[in-house]
C-alpha cells in the first residue's frame, strides 16, 4: 500500500474495494498525529487497563507489548496498540509534565513547558528543569531597561531562606552575595564549594558593616607584599571599642620601634602603660631642641588630687641590676622631700648618696656591757639622722637608779653599729650631772664595730675610763655623736 512521505498515511489505490478501510485508517492516524498530546513519555510498560484513545510516547528500554517500540507513539485504539514512528522536528504535548517535547536525533527532549498562564521552565541553549527553571548557556546575557531604569529582583519566602547570587567554577560554588539564610546582606567565599567563609556582612537594622578581623587585610596598591591586618583578640568578650579619627590629615601615631612624632596633645589613660621595653635601646623624652629664651616643661606624674599617691619609678627595680641617672642641671624639689627605701642599698661609689634616714632611739647606760637594775627618769631619749654612711645621733640619759652592774661605763643602744674599719669616732658631751670623782670634762668614744659610746674623763692630760663608781643614782648626760657605719 502506498503512503504519504511525511506522515506515512495510506493512499486509496485505484479501483480499490472497501475504500472506507484505508480512509478510516488514514483518519485514525491523523487523529493521533494532528495536535498530538500524550499522557507521558516516561512509561516503559503499557498500562493494564488503557482507555480508548490513550496515547503515550514509549520511553527507552520499554517492555511487554511495547518492547522494541522505544520513542514511538503508542495509541490504544480498537482494543490494540497502534504505533507511529516520529520524525525529526515532530512536537508533542506531554500532560504528565506540562511540557512540549520535540523529537530530534532519535530521541525526545523538552522544548518548552506550559505551567498554565506562564512557562514552567525555559532552557536557552541549556537544559532547564523544575528546580532551575531558566537555564541560559551563552557568552553574555543582557537585561536592559524598558523605560527609565531596570531592576533585577530576587525574592524569597521567609527570613531563613536564601536570595543570593552564586558564582561557580565548574558548577562548584566559589562566591555568594545576598541574603544567605538571613535578612542581613552577606558576602561569602569558598575554596571548594563546601567550606564557606563569610567575609562581610551588613546589619539590616543599623546598616553597620561587619568584617571579621581575620578577613580584613589592607595591601599597598603599589607593592602587594606590604600588608596590614587588624586583630581583636586582645579585646575582652562582649566589648566594643570606638575610635575617633582626629580632624587632621596625618600618619596614625604609634609607639614602637619606628620613629614617630605625636602632633598635638597625646594622652595615655590606661591603667598600665609600658614605654621603652626593648633591650639595648635608647629612648628620648623631651629631647627636641629648645629655642633660646624658650622654656620647655617635661611633666612626669604631676596629676592627682589631694590625698592621692603618685609613685614615679626611674631605673630598674630588679635586685642586682645596676645603672645610673645623670642630672645635668640643678635639681629642685618642689615638695621639699627626697625619699630613700626603708632598707638602705649601699653603694661602693664614694660619690653616690645611697641612704637618708631620720628617727628616734633610746640610749641606755651600761657598766661592763650590762645594765642590771638600771632605771631611767626624764629626760631620757634620742634622735638621729643618717645621711649616706654618716650618722648624727644626739640624746640624753637621766638615771633614777644605777643598778648593780659593775665595770666600764658607756652609753649603749646606738641606732646603728659603727663601721668596722679601725677608725674611732668622738662623742661631744654637752653636760654631765651627778658624777663623783670626775676631775675634768666627761669624754666619749665610739670604737670600730660598736653600738655604744665608751665614757672617759680628762685626768691630767689623759683619758681615764669611767666606771659604775663614778655614777650616782641620779646621774645625767646630754651628748651628740657623729660616726660612720
C-alpha positions as CSV (number, residue, x, y, z in Angstrom):
1,X,0.0,0.0,0.0
2,X,1.3,3.4,-0.9
3,X,1.7,6.0,1.9
4,X,2.4,9.7,2.2
5,X,6.0,10.8,2.5
6,X,5.9,12.7,5.9
7,X,3.1,11.3,8.0
8,X,3.0,7.8,6.4
9,X,-0.7,8.0,5.7
10,X,-2.2,5.3,3.4
11,X,-3.3,6.2,-0.1
12,X,-6.6,4.8,-1.6
13,X,-5.5,2.7,-4.6
14,X,-7.3,2.9,-7.9
15,X,-10.2,0.5,-8.2
16,X,-9.7,-0.3,-4.5
17,X,-12.5,-2.2,-2.9
18,X,-13.6,-1.2,0.6
19,X,-12.0,2.2,0.3
20,X,-13.5,3.1,3.7
21,X,-11.0,0.9,5.4
22,X,-8.0,2.8,4.0
23,X,-9.8,6.1,4.6
24,X,-10.6,5.3,8.2
25,X,-7.0,4.2,8.8
26,X,-5.8,7.5,7.5
27,X,-8.3,9.4,9.6
28,X,-7.2,7.5,12.7
29,X,-3.6,8.3,12.0
30,X,-4.4,12.0,11.6
31,X,-6.4,11.9,14.8
32,X,-3.3,10.7,16.6
33,X,-0.7,12.9,14.9
34,X,-2.5,16.2,14.4
35,X,-2.2,18.4,17.6
36,X,-0.5,15.4,19.3
37,X,-0.9,15.1,23.0
38,X,0.4,12.2,25.1
39,X,-0.2,11.2,28.7
40,X,3.5,10.5,29.4
41,X,6.9,9.9,27.9
42,X,8.5,8.2,30.9
43,X,6.4,5.0,31.0
44,X,8.2,1.9,29.7
45,X,5.3,-0.7,30.0
46,X,1.7,-0.3,28.8
47,X,-0.9,0.4,31.4
48,X,-3.1,-2.5,32.5
49,X,-6.5,-1.0,31.6
50,X,-6.0,1.6,28.9
51,X,-8.8,3.9,27.7
52,X,-9.7,4.2,24.0
53,X,-7.5,7.0,22.6
54,X,-4.9,6.9,25.3
55,X,-1.6,7.8,23.7
56,X,2.0,7.5,25.1
57,X,5.5,8.2,23.9
58,X,7.2,4.9,24.7
59,X,10.1,5.5,27.0
60,X,13.5,3.9,26.3
61,X,14.1,0.3,27.4
62,X,10.4,-0.5,27.0
63,X,8.9,-3.9,28.0
64,X,5.9,-6.0,27.4
65,X,3.7,-5.2,24.4
66,X,5.9,-2.1,23.9
67,X,9.2,-3.9,23.7
68,X,11.3,-2.6,20.8
69,X,8.9,0.4,20.3
70,X,11.2,3.0,22.1
71,X,10.3,6.6,21.2
72,X,7.2,5.7,19.1
73,X,3.7,7.0,19.6
74,X,1.6,4.2,21.1
75,X,-2.2,4.7,20.8
76,X,-4.8,2.4,22.3
77,X,-7.4,2.0,19.6
78,X,-10.0,-0.6,18.8
79,X,-8.6,-2.9,21.5
80,X,-5.0,-2.8,20.4
81,X,-1.9,-0.7,20.4
82,X,-1.1,1.2,17.3
83,X,2.3,2.7,16.8
84,X,3.7,5.7,14.8
85,X,7.4,6.3,14.2
86,X,8.2,10.0,14.7
87,X,10.4,12.1,12.5
88,X,12.9,14.8,13.5
89,X,11.1,18.0,14.4
90,X,7.8,16.5,15.5
91,X,6.3,18.1,18.5
92,X,4.0,16.6,21.2
93,X,2.4,18.0,24.4
94,X,3.1,15.8,27.4
95,X,0.4,16.1,30.0
96,X,2.3,14.4,32.8
97,X,5.0,17.2,32.9
98,X,3.1,20.0,31.3
99,X,5.8,20.3,28.6
100,X,6.2,20.5,24.9
101,X,8.6,17.8,23.7
102,X,10.5,17.6,20.4
103,X,11.9,14.6,18.6
104,X,15.4,15.1,17.4
105,X,18.3,12.8,16.5
106,X,16.4,9.7,17.5
107,X,15.2,10.9,21.0
108,X,12.6,13.1,22.6
109,X,13.7,16.1,24.7
110,X,12.0,19.0,26.3
111,X,11.3,22.0,24.1
112,X,9.2,24.3,26.3
113,X,6.9,23.8,29.3
114,X,3.5,25.2,29.9
115,X,2.6,25.8,33.5
116,X,-0.8,27.4,32.8
117,X,-0.5,31.1,32.4
118,X,3.3,31.1,32.1
119,X,6.2,28.9,31.1
120,X,7.1,26.4,33.8
121,X,10.7,26.3,32.6
122,X,12.8,27.5,29.7
123,X,16.3,26.4,28.6
124,X,18.1,28.7,26.1
125,X,21.0,26.6,24.7
126,X,20.9,24.7,28.1
127,X,18.8,22.1,29.9
128,X,16.2,23.6,32.3
129,X,14.3,21.6,34.9
130,X,11.7,22.3,37.6
131,X,14.4,23.5,40.0
132,X,16.5,25.5,37.6
133,X,13.5,26.7,35.5
134,X,15.5,29.2,33.5
135,X,18.8,28.0,32.0
136,X,21.0,30.0,29.6
137,X,24.2,29.0,28.0
138,X,25.8,32.0,26.3
139,X,28.9,34.1,26.3
140,X,26.9,37.0,27.7
141,X,23.5,38.0,28.9
142,X,21.8,41.4,28.8
143,X,19.0,42.8,30.9
144,X,18.2,46.3,29.7
145,X,15.6,49.0,30.6
146,X,12.2,49.4,29.0
147,X,11.8,52.9,30.1
148,X,13.9,54.9,32.6
149,X,15.6,52.0,34.5
150,X,15.8,48.3,35.2
151,X,15.7,46.4,38.5
152,X,16.5,42.8,38.9
153,X,14.6,41.4,41.9
154,X,15.4,38.2,43.8
155,X,12.6,37.4,46.3
156,X,12.4,34.8,49.0
157,X,9.6,33.4,51.1
158,X,11.0,33.8,54.7
159,X,13.9,35.3,56.6
160,X,15.6,32.0,57.0
161,X,15.5,31.3,53.2
162,X,18.1,32.5,50.7
163,X,18.0,35.1,47.9
164,X,21.5,35.5,46.5
165,X,23.8,35.5,43.5
166,X,26.1,32.4,43.4
167,X,29.3,32.4,41.4
168,X,30.7,29.0,40.4
169,X,33.7,27.4,38.8
170,X,32.9,24.1,37.1
171,X,29.5,24.1,38.9
172,X,31.3,24.4,42.3
173,X,30.5,27.4,44.4
174,X,33.3,30.0,44.9
175,X,31.5,33.2,46.0
176,X,28.0,34.2,47.1
177,X,26.4,37.6,47.9
178,X,22.9,38.4,49.0
179,X,20.6,37.3,51.8
180,X,22.0,33.9,52.6
181,X,19.9,32.3,55.3
182,X,19.0,35.6,57.0
183,X,17.9,39.1,56.1
184,X,21.4,40.6,56.6
185,X,23.4,41.2,53.5
186,X,26.5,39.0,53.3
187,X,29.4,38.3,51.1
188,X,30.8,34.7,51.3
189,X,33.6,32.8,49.5
190,X,34.6,29.2,49.3
191,X,37.7,27.3,48.1
192,X,35.8,24.2,47.2
193,X,32.1,24.8,47.2
194,X,31.8,23.0,50.6
195,X,33.6,25.2,53.1
196,X,32.4,28.8,53.2
197,X,33.9,31.9,54.8
198,X,31.8,35.0,55.5
199,X,34.0,38.0,54.6
200,X,31.5,40.8,55.1
201,X,28.0,41.3,56.5
202,X,25.7,44.4,56.7
203,X,23.2,44.5,59.5
204,X,19.7,45.0,58.1
205,X,18.6,47.1,61.1
206,X,21.5,49.5,61.5
207,X,23.4,49.3,58.3
208,X,26.6,48.6,60.2
209,X,29.3,46.8,58.2
210,X,31.0,43.9,60.0
211,X,34.3,42.4,58.7
212,X,36.0,39.6,60.7
213,X,39.5,40.6,61.8
214,X,41.0,37.6,60.0
215,X,39.3,38.7,56.8
216,X,40.3,42.3,56.6
217,X,43.8,42.7,55.0
218,X,44.9,46.1,53.6
219,X,47.5,45.8,50.8
220,X,49.7,48.6,49.4
221,X,48.4,49.4,45.9
222,X,52.0,49.7,44.6
223,X,53.5,46.8,46.5
224,X,51.2,43.9,47.3
225,X,53.7,42.4,49.6
226,X,53.0,45.2,52.1
227,X,50.0,44.3,54.1
228,X,48.3,45.3,57.4
229,X,45.7,43.3,59.4
230,X,43.7,44.3,62.4
231,X,43.4,41.9,65.3
232,X,40.7,42.0,68.0
233,X,42.0,39.1,70.2
234,X,43.1,41.4,73.0
235,X,39.7,42.9,73.5
236,X,37.6,41.4,76.3
237,X,34.5,39.4,75.4
238,X,31.3,41.4,74.7
239,X,33.3,44.6,74.4
240,X,33.0,47.2,71.6
241,X,35.7,49.8,71.1
242,X,35.1,53.1,69.3
243,X,37.9,55.0,67.6
244,X,37.5,58.6,66.5
245,X,39.9,60.0,63.9
246,X,41.4,63.4,64.6
247,X,40.4,66.3,62.4
248,X,43.8,66.3,60.7
249,X,45.4,64.5,57.8
250,X,48.4,62.7,59.3
251,X,50.0,59.3,59.8
252,X,48.4,57.4,62.7
253,X,50.6,57.8,65.8
254,X,52.3,54.6,67.0
255,X,54.6,53.7,70.0
256,X,57.1,51.2,68.8
257,X,60.4,50.7,67.1
258,X,59.6,53.2,64.3
259,X,60.4,56.9,64.6
260,X,57.2,58.7,65.3
261,X,56.2,62.3,66.0
262,X,53.0,63.0,68.0
263,X,51.3,66.2,66.9
264,X,49.3,68.0,69.5
265,X,48.4,66.7,73.0
266,X,48.6,63.0,73.4
267,X,47.2,61.2,76.5
268,X,47.7,57.6,77.6
269,X,44.9,56.9,80.0
270,X,45.1,53.2,80.5
271,X,45.6,51.8,84.0
272,X,49.0,50.5,82.9
273,X,51.2,51.7,80.1
274,X,54.7,50.4,79.2
275,X,57.0,52.6,77.1
276,X,60.5,51.6,76.2
277,X,60.5,47.9,76.9
278,X,63.2,46.9,74.3
279,X,66.7,46.0,75.3
280,X,69.9,47.6,74.1
281,X,67.9,50.7,73.0
282,X,67.9,54.4,73.6
283,X,64.7,56.3,74.4
284,X,64.2,60.1,74.4
285,X,61.8,62.2,76.4
286,X,61.7,65.9,75.6
287,X,64.9,65.6,73.6
288,X,64.0,68.2,70.9
289,X,66.0,71.4,70.7
290,X,64.6,74.3,72.7
291,X,64.9,77.7,71.2
292,X,66.7,80.5,73.1
293,X,64.6,82.3,75.7
294,X,62.0,79.5,75.5
295,X,61.1,77.3,78.5
296,X,60.4,73.6,78.0
297,X,58.4,71.7,80.7
298,X,58.6,67.9,80.9
299,X,55.9,66.7,83.4
300,X,56.0,63.2,84.8
301,X,53.4,62.2,87.3
302,X,52.2,65.7,88.0
303,X,48.5,64.9,88.1
304,X,46.5,63.9,91.1
305,X,44.2,65.3,93.8
306,X,44.7,66.0,97.5
307,X,45.2,62.7,99.3
308,X,46.2,60.7,96.2
309,X,49.6,59.0,95.9
310,X,51.7,59.2,92.8
311,X,54.8,56.9,92.6
312,X,57.3,57.6,89.9
313,X,60.0,55.0,89.5
314,X,63.1,55.5,87.3
315,X,65.6,52.8,86.7
316,X,65.5,49.1,87.2
317,X,63.9,47.7,90.5
318,X,65.4,44.3,89.9
319,X,67.9,43.1,92.5
320,X,71.4,43.0,91.1
321,X,70.6,45.4,88.2
322,X,72.8,48.5,88.0
323,X,72.7,51.7,86.2
324,X,73.0,55.5,86.6
325,X,70.8,58.6,86.4
326,X,72.6,61.7,85.2
327,X,71.1,65.1,86.1
328,X,72.8,67.8,84.1
329,X,71.0,70.7,85.8
330,X,70.3,71.7,89.4
331,X,67.5,69.6,91.0
332,X,64.6,71.4,92.5
333,X,62.4,69.5,94.9
334,X,59.0,71.3,94.9
335,X,57.7,69.3,97.8
336,X,61.0,69.6,99.7
337,X,61.2,65.8,100.1
338,X,63.7,63.2,98.8
339,X,62.8,59.6,99.6
340,X,65.0,56.5,100.1
341,X,64.0,52.9,100.7
342,X,63.4,51.7,104.2
343,X,66.3,49.3,103.8
344,X,69.4,51.0,102.5
345,X,71.1,49.7,99.4
346,X,74.8,50.5,99.9
347,X,76.8,51.8,97.0
348,X,80.6,51.3,96.6
349,X,80.8,54.5,94.7
350,X,82.1,57.2,97.1
351,X,80.3,59.9,95.2
352,X,76.9,58.2,95.5
353,X,74.3,59.1,98.2
354,X,72.6,55.8,98.9
355,X,70.5,56.5,102.1
356,X,68.8,59.0,104.2
357,X,67.0,58.3,107.5
358,X,65.5,60.2,110.4
359,X,64.4,58.5,113.6
360,X,64.4,58.2,117.4
361,X,66.4,55.9,119.6
362,X,66.5,55.1,123.3
363,X,70.0,55.4,124.9
364,X,70.9,53.2,127.8
365,X,73.7,53.3,130.5
366,X,75.8,50.1,130.7
367,X,78.5,49.0,133.2
368,X,80.8,46.3,131.9
369,X,78.3,45.9,129.0
370,X,75.4,45.2,131.3
371,X,72.6,47.3,132.8
372,X,71.1,45.2,135.6
373,X,68.7,47.2,137.7
374,X,69.3,50.5,135.9
375,X,66.2,52.7,135.8
376,X,65.6,56.0,134.0
377,X,63.7,59.2,134.5
378,X,63.0,62.2,132.3
379,X,64.5,63.4,130.1
380,X,65.8,60.1,128.5
381,X,65.7,59.6,124.8
382,X,67.4,60.4,121.5
383,X,67.0,61.2,117.8
384,X,69.3,60.6,114.8
385,X,69.8,61.5,111.2
386,X,71.7,59.2,108.8
387,X,73.0,60.6,105.6
388,X,74.7,58.1,103.4
389,X,77.1,56.3,105.8
390,X,77.3,59.1,108.3
391,X,75.1,59.1,111.5
392,X,74.5,62.1,113.7
393,X,72.9,61.0,116.9
394,X,72.0,63.0,120.0
395,X,70.4,62.1,123.2
396,X,70.0,62.5,126.9
397,X,70.0,60.0,129.8
398,X,68.6,60.6,133.4
399,X,69.1,57.8,135.9
400,X,66.8,57.1,138.8
401,X,68.9,54.1,139.8
402,X,72.3,53.0,138.6
403,X,71.6,49.3,139.3
404,X,74.1,46.6,140.3
405,X,76.2,46.1,137.2
406,X,79.9,47.0,137.5
407,X,82.6,47.8,135.1
408,X,83.4,50.3,132.3
409,X,80.7,52.8,131.8
410,X,79.1,53.6,128.4
411,X,76.0,54.7,126.5
412,X,74.5,51.8,124.7
413,X,71.9,51.1,122.1
414,X,73.2,53.4,119.3
415,X,70.8,53.4,116.3
416,X,73.5,51.8,114.1
417,X,76.7,49.9,114.7
418,X,79.9,51.8,113.7
419,X,82.0,50.8,110.7
420,X,84.5,48.0,111.3
421,X,87.3,50.0,109.6
422,X,89.7,50.6,112.6
423,X,88.7,54.3,112.9
424,X,87.3,55.7,116.1
425,X,84.7,58.5,116.4
426,X,84.4,61.0,119.3
427,X,81.2,62.0,121.1
428,X,80.6,65.5,122.4
429,X,79.3,65.5,125.9
430,X,77.3,68.7,126.4
431,X,76.6,68.4,130.0
432,X,77.2,65.8,132.8
433,X,75.5,66.0,136.2
434,X,75.6,63.8,139.4
435,X,79.1,62.3,138.8
436,X,81.7,61.7,141.5
437,X,85.5,61.6,141.4
438,X,85.5,63.2,137.9
439,X,88.4,65.5,137.7
440,X,87.6,67.3,134.4
441,X,85.3,67.1,131.3
442,X,83.4,63.8,130.5
443,X,84.5,62.4,127.1
444,X,83.0,59.8,124.8
445,X,84.5,57.5,122.1
446,X,82.8,55.1,119.6
447,X,85.1,52.2,118.8
448,X,85.0,50.4,115.4
449,X,82.2,47.9,115.0
450,X,80.5,49.1,118.2
451,X,77.0,50.1,119.2
452,X,77.8,52.2,122.3
453,X,79.8,55.2,123.4
454,X,82.6,54.4,125.9
455,X,82.8,57.1,128.5
456,X,86.0,58.7,129.8
457,X,87.0,61.8,131.8
458,X,90.1,64.0,131.4
459,X,92.8,63.4,134.0
460,X,95.9,65.5,133.8
461,X,96.1,65.3,130.0
462,X,95.0,61.7,129.9
463,X,91.7,60.0,129.4
464,X,90.6,57.8,132.3
465,X,87.7,55.4,131.8
466,X,84.5,56.0,133.9
467,X,83.0,53.1,135.8
468,X,79.9,52.5,137.8
469,X,81.7,54.1,140.8
470,X,81.6,57.5,139.1
471,X,77.9,57.4,138.6
472,X,75.3,58.4,141.2
473,X,71.7,57.2,141.4
474,X,70.6,60.4,139.6
475,X,73.5,61.0,137.1
476,X,72.6,62.8,133.9
477,X,74.2,63.1,130.4
478,X,73.5,65.2,127.3
479,X,75.5,64.3,124.2
480,X,75.9,64.3,120.4
481,X,78.0,61.8,118.4
482,X,78.9,61.7,114.7
483,X,80.2,58.4,113.3
484,X,80.2,56.3,110.1
485,X,78.6,53.0,109.6
